[in-house]
Amino acid sequence: MGFWIVAGFMSLLVALLILLAFLRPRTGGAPAAAYDLQVYRDQLKEVDRDLERGILTEAEAARARTEVSRRILEADRALQRVQTARTGRGALERWIVAGGLVAVVAGAVGVYFQIGAPGYPDLPMATRIAIIDEARATRPGQAEAEAEVTMRQGVPEQPEREELVAQLRTIMEQRPDDPQGMALLASNEAALGNFRAARIAQARLIELLGDEATGAHHIDLAEMMILAAGGYVSPDAEAALLRGLELEPRNGTARYYAGLMYAQQGRPDLAFPIWRDLLAESTPDAPWLEPIRLQIEEVAALAGERVSLADLPQPASVPAPGPTAEDMEAAAALPPEDRAAMIEGMVAGLSSRLAAEGGPPEDWARLISAFGVLGRTEQAQAVYEEALGVFAENPAALAQIEAAGESLGEAAE
């Protein structure tokens, strides 16, 4: 209520100040007719003075008064027309300004009622976190979440696998204490997209293993629960996930789902650092990279971090096949015939791949150096020139290629 009183008073005060500034009388800028009227009146007085001094006769003075009086009447009519027009326009302008101010204030109130939260209390950070924690504690459980997932999820129909899994279910009904069979059932149910059945089998497997259950077992259970709930991290899935992270804190799957859990629970400040570090530490083929890249910018913005995906550390590239610096040093210590044969074998695959698919500048530099070691300077020079064209618009890549070209020149000398 206090906010509304202050905001309303300030809005009315600003509107009143604008209106008063507009209604303030304007000085200067008198109409030309007013100046003409004053001049003609002075001329009448001048005619009387000229008559007294004998400069004008009575007849001349009478004609002059008549002409000046006519001009006075015309100037007076012109002045009245200007004042009438100003009065009418001023009234219209005042109505327009007043209406505009009312519309602005009313519009601001209307917009606030549409997108604001009238009567909503202040929410300090501690209060917000407390509300989030309460929502976490009362969020739907696994069974409730699964009940809302009506469509079957997973891979397309697999008749042969489904038949085998049906047989396996029958067997496990007869042998419910077989951990190997239960692990096989859980993985195959998941492969068919039957995630609810998979998580039930996985939970039974963990129960059978007892203290021998690894972090991977608990993380697999959490993933099956999340998939069974349509991507939602329930309290049950959270418990399995945290247990898995306790046993295997560097597990990438668990770290991804931990970030997803915090993002769902309104804690982007916890989700963002988890995903940021996982993004930097993963291998380029990690399955969680794509979903992280699709969501991390939004999560970062909600966490108050103004960063883009390009600003974040990315996975280190996997070295492509081809001779490395260590390979070249090892080859240099061999007899000439063995060295040539070794390098020929390493270079063949790299040369074929670059010709067919291209590759990063590091691979081109390796190939140039390898041809130089083999003494095939013409081929090395051809690859060098081709690489210069390929990376013409990439200064960093050109620096690597040119460095390889310098080493090629030194080898030739």
N, C-alpha and C positions, 0 to 999 in steps of 0.2 A: 504493500500500500504506500509506503514512504517513497518508493521509486516513482510510482505513478504521480504522486503529488508534485515531486520535484520536476519530473519530466514535463508534466502538464503546465506548471508555472513557467518554466523556462521557454516552452514553445509559445505560450501566449505573450510572454514578454518580448520575445524576438519579433513576433508578428506585429505587436503594437508599435515597436520601435520603427519597423519598416514602414508602417502606415503613417506614423507621425512625420517621418522624414519626407514622405511623398506629399503630405498635406501642408507642409511648411510653406508659408508665402514666399513667392519667388521675387527677388529684387532684380532691378535692371531690365533691360530689354523692352522699354516702353514702345508702343506702336508709333509708326511714322506720323500717323494722323494727329497724335497728341502734340508732337513737336510743331506740326503745321499750324494747329489751332493756337498755340502760344505765340507763334510768329505773327499770325494775322491780328491777334489782339494787340500786340506791340505796334503793328502798323497803324491801327485805329488811333492809338495814343499819339503816334508820330504825326498823323494827319491833323489832329487838333493842335499840336504844337506848331506845325507849319502855318496853320491858319492864323494863330495868335501872332506869329512873327511876320505875317504878311507875305509869306512865300507863296501861299495858295489863296485864290479867291474863294468866295462862298460857293460859287457854282462848281469850281474844281474840287473843293473839299467834299461837296455833296456827292459828286460822281465817284471820288476815291472811296468814301465811306460805303457807298452802295456796292462797289466791286469787292472791297475787303469783306463786307458783311456776307456777300454771296459765297466767298471762299470759306469764311468761317462756318457757314451752314453746311457746306459740303464736307469740310474736315470733321465737323461734329458728327454728321451722319456716318462717315467712314469709321470714326472712333467707336461709335455705338455698335456698328456691325462687328468690329474686331472683338470688342468686349463681350458681345452676345455669343460669338463663336467660341471664345475662350471659356466662357462660363459653361456652355453645353458640353464642350469637349472635356473640361476638367471634371464635371460630374460623372461622365462616362468612364473616364480614366480611374476615378476614385472607386467606382463600382467594380471595375475590372480588377484593380489591385486588391480590394477587399475580398472579392470572390476568390481570387487566386490564393490569397493567404489562407482563407478558410478551407479551400480544397486541399492545399498542401498539408495543413495540420490534420484534417480529417483523413486524408489519404495515408498519412504516416500511421495514424492510429489503426486504420483498417488493415494495412499491411502487417503491422505488428500482431494483430489478432489472427491473421492468416498463418504467419510463419513463426511467430514468437510463442512465448509461453506465459501468458498473464497469470500472475499469482504464484508463479513457480519460485520456490525459495532459492537462495544462493547455494551454490554447490562447490565448496572448497575441495581441493584434491583429496584430502583425507576422507571427506564424506563420499565422494565419487567412488573411491576404492572400496569403502565399506559397502556401498550399494552393489558394486560389482561382485564383491565376495558373497553377499547375501544371495544375489542372483545365481552365482555358481553353486551355492549350497542347495538351492531349491530347483535347479534345472532338471529337465526330464531325465529319467533313467534309461538304461539300455533297452529294456522291453518296450517301454512307451515309444521310444524313438523308432525302433524296428517296426512297430505297428503302423507307423505313419508312412513307411516305405512300402508302397503297394506293388511297384513294378520289379520284376526280377532284374538283377544287375549282373554284369559279367560278360563272358565271351558268348559267341553264337552257339547254336545247338551242336553238341558233339555226341551223336548216338552211341558210338562205340565206347567212349569214356563213360557215358551215363550208365550203360549196361554194366560195365565193370564196377563202377562205384556202387550200383545197386547191389551187386553181389558182395562187395566189401562191407556194405552196411549190414547185410544179413550175417556175415561172418563175425563182425564186431559185436552184434547183439549176443552172439554165443560166447565171444571172448572179450568181454568189456575191460579186462585188466591187462590187455596186451599193449604195451606202449608203442611198439613199432607199428602195429596195425592201426592204432589210433592216430599216430603221426601221419601215416599214409592216407587215412581217411580224411583228416583235416586238410591236408594239402590238396587232395583231389576235389573235395567239396569246394574249396576256394577256387580251384581252376575252372570249375563249372559255373562259378558265380553264385553258388549257394552259401553265402557268407554267414548266414545265421547258423546253418548246420555245421559249417567249418569252425565257427568260434565255439560252439558247444563241444565239438570233438577236441579242439585245442585246449579248452579249459579242463576237459577230462584228462588229456595228456599231461598237463602240468600237475594235476592232482596225483596222477600215477607216479610221476618222476619225483615229486616232493622236493627235497633240497638239491637234487641233481638237475632241476630245471634251470636252464641258462637264461641270460638276458634276452637272447634271440627268441626263446619260446614265449616269453612274456610280451615281447614287442610284436611277434606274429599274432598273438591273441589280441592285442590292442588294435592292430591294423584290421584284423577280421571284424572286430566290433565296429570300428569306424566305417568300414565299407558296408557292413550290414545295416548301419543306421544312416546310410546315404551321405557319408562324409561328416557326420556330426560326432563330436568327441564327448561321449557321455561320462558320468562319474565313474562307471565301471571301466570304461576304456582308459580313462585318466589314471586309475589305480594301476592297471596293467602296464601302462606306458611308463609311469614313474618307477615302478618296480624294475622294468627293463632298463631304464636309464641308470638306475642305481647299480645294476650289475654291469652294464656296458654303456658308460657315459658318452663314448665317442660314436655310438651307432647313428649313422646318418638318417635312417628311416625314423628312428625314435625322435631325433632332434627336429626333423621336419614336422612330425605330427605334434610335437610339443609346441612349436611355433604356431601351428594351425589352431591348437587348443586355446592358446592365449589370445590369438586374434579373434576367435569366436566369442571369447568371454569378455571382450572389451578391454583387453590389456595389450594394445599394440606396442606399448613401451617395453614389454617383455618379449613379445613375438619378434620384433624387428632385429634386436641384437642376435637372437638365436639364428634366424635365417641369414643375416648378414655374414656371420662367421661360417655357417654351413656352406654358403655359396662360395666363399673363398677357399675352403678346405676340401671341397668335393673334387672328384675326378670329372672330366668332361662328359662322361657317359652316365653319370648318376641319374637315376630315374626321377628324383625330386627336384632337379634343377629347373625344368620347364614350369611346373606349378609355382615354384618360388619366384621365378622371373616374372610371371604373370601377375603376382599379387604384391610383391615386396614394395613397389613404389607407393601403392595406396596405403599399405601398413606403415611405411615410413612417414608418410604425410600425417596419418592419424597419430603417430607417436611424436609429431613435432619436428621431424627431421626432413629438411628440404633437400632431398637427394634424388637423383635419377638412377636408373639401372646402370647407365654408363659410368656413373661416379663410383659404383661399388666394386670392391675387389672381385675378380672373376676366377674360375678354376684355372689352374696352370695347364697349358696345353701338353698333351701327351707327345713325347718325342716321336717323330715319324721314323720309319725304318730307313736306314742309310748309315754310312760310315760316320762315326763321331770322331772328336779330336783324339780320344783314347785309342780308337781303332787305328787312326792314322799313325799315332806314335808306335803302337804295337807293330804295325806293318813296316815302319821304317827300320825296326831292329832285325827284320828277317832278311835272308839272302834275297838278292834282286828277283830271282825267278819266283820264289815263294811269295815275296811281297806283291809282285804284279798279279799273281793268281788270286791272292787274298783280296786285293782291292778290286780286281775285276769282278769277283763274285758279289762284293758289297755294292759296287757301283751299278751293276746291271739292273737290279730291282729298283733302285732309286731313280735311275735314268728313265726307265719304262714308266714308272708311276708319274713322274713330273711331266713327261710328254703326254700322257693320257689324261691326267686329272689336275695337274698343277700342284701347288703346295706352298707352304710358308717360305719366307726368305731364307730361313735357316737351312732348309733342304737344298735350295739352289746354291747357297754358299758352300755346302758340303760337296755337292756334285762338282762345282768348279774346282775346289781344292783337290778332290779325288782325281779328276782328269789331269790336273797339274802334276800330281805325284806319279801318275802313270806315264807322264811325258807326252800326253796327247794334247798338246797346247792348242791346236786348231779347234778341237772339240770343246776344250775349256773356254776358248775365246768366243766360240759360237754360243755356248750356254750363257756366258757372261753378258754378251750383247742382248740375248733374248731376255734375260732377267732384268736388265736395265729398262727394256721396254715394258715388261710386265708390271714392274713396280715404279714406273715413271712418276706417279702421283703420290707415292708413299715415301717421304723423306727418310723415315726411320729404317724402312726396308732397304732403301737405296744405300744407306750407310753400310749395312751388312754386306750387300753385294759388292760395293766398291772396295771394302776391306778384303774380301775374297779375291777381287781382281788385282789388288796390290800384291797379295801373297803369290798370285799367279805370275805377276811380273818378276818378283824376286826369284821364284823357282826357275823361270826361263833364263834369267841371268846366270 
